Amino acid sequence: MRSTAPLVGLFAIAGGAIGFFLRPTDILGQQLPLSMVLSRGANLQGLDRLLIPLAQRSFNEMAAGLLIGAVLGVVVAALGTRR
């Protein structure tokens, strides 16, 4: 019986990367930096605090991509070991 962890990890990383590249943009059409997304905007000061909801949404979409990728990896691994 093969381990499914590598396949699940690969799909999770791919899903997280897709979520990272497709994260929302600000009003000027620019995406927030990864450090700002990972901190969910906790270190923003002044007028930049208006970007906190965008940072939180970006983090949520990136996490959702990671989770969907992991679930898809489990499904593919289960179908692969079924044979």
N, C-alpha and C positions, 0 to 999 in steps of 0.2 A: 504494500500500500504506500503510495507516494504522499509526501507532505504537500499540503495545499498552500502553506504560508507564503512561499515565494511568489506564486501566481496572484494571490490576494494582495500582497504588498505591491507588486508591479501595477496591478489595476488601480489600487488606491493612490499610488504616486501619480499615475496618468490622470486619474480623476481630479486630484488636487491641482495638477498643472493646468488642466483645462479650466478648472474653476478660477485659477489665478489669472490666466490670460483673458478670460471672458468676464472679469469682474467689472462692475459699473464704473463709469467715468464721472468727473465733476462737471460743472456747468461749462467749463472751458474745453471739455473733451479729453482731459488728461486723467490717467489712472493714478491712484495714490501709490506711494512706494510700499514695498513689501513690509518694511519695518513698521510703518504706520498702520498697515492692515493687521499685522500680527498682534500689535498692542491694542487694537481696536480703537485707536485714537486717544488713548489714555494720557499721552504725553503732549498733547496739543495745547498751545497757549494762545491767548488773544483772539483775533478774528478767525484763526485756524480752527477754533473750537466748533465753528459751524460745520466742519467736515467730519465731526465725530459720527453722526448717523451714517454717512457714506462709508466710513472706515468699518463700522459695525456691519453694515450690509455686505461690504466686500468680504469681510472675514466669514460671515455666514454663508455666502455663496461659495467661497473657497472650501469651507468645511463640508458643505453639502456635496460638492464635486468629489471630495475625498471619500465621503461616506458612500455615495452612489457607486464610485469606482470599486470600493472594497466589496460591496454587496454583489456587484457584477462579477468580480473576481471569484467570490465564493460560488456563485452559480456556475460559472465556466469551469471551475475546478471540480465541482460536483458532477457536472456533465462529463468531464474528462475522465474521472475515476469510475464512472458508471459502466464503462465498456468492459 
